[in-house]
C-alpha cells in the first residue's frame, strides 16, 4: 500500500499514480490518495488516476486503521 499526497510540487499525485500504475512490479499495490482535496471531482480524478481509495486530511486514525486491516491480506 502506498499513501500518496495529491498536492505535490512539480508532479502532482495524480501523475505519480499514473506512472506507478504503469509498472508491472506494482500492479498489486494499493494506492491511497491522502489529500486535502475532498470534492467529488477530486475523488473521480483520483479513481481515474488509479487510486483505490481517497482519504481527506485530517484522516481519522480509525479510518486509516480500518483501511489497513481490510487491505492487509491483499497482495
N, C-alpha and C positions, 0 to 999 in steps of 0.2 A: 504494500500500500504506500502510495505517495500522497502526502498532504501538500498541496501546491497553491500558493497565493496567486490571485489573478493580477493584481496591480503591481507588476514588476517593472523596473526600469529597462529600457532598451527593447526587450522582447516580453510581451505580456504572457500571463499564464495560459491563455488560450492557445497561443502559438507554441509554447513549450509542450503543452498537452498533445497537440497535433504532431509534433516531432517525436515525442515519446511513443505515440501510437504507431509510428512507422517502424519501430524497432521490434523485430521478431522476438528478441530476448525479453521484451517487456509486455508481450501480448496478454499475459495473465495477471499483470499488475493492476491493481485497483487504483484509479486516480480519484482523488477527492479535492474539489475546489474548496479552499478555506479563504474566505474573502469578505470584504465589507460590502460588496455588491450583491443585493438580495432581490432586486426586481425580477419579474418573470422573464424579461428579455435577457438578463444576465444568466438566469438558470437555463434558459433554452440555449444560449450561446455556449455555456459550459457543456451541456449534453452534446451539442453539435461538435465540439472540440474533442470529445472522447472521455469526459469525466463521467463516472458512475454516480457520484454524489456531489452535492453542493451545500456546504455549510457556511452560514453567515456569522461573522465575528460580531460580538464575542460569542464563542461557542460554549454552550453549557457542557461541563465535564461529563455529565451523564449521557448526553447525545453522542459525544465522541467515544465514550466507553462502549455504548451500545453498538455503534458502527464497527468498532474494533472487534467486539465479540462476534458479531454476525459475519464478518469477513475473514476472521482468523482461519477458518477451515478452507477457504477458497485459495487455490494456488495461483 
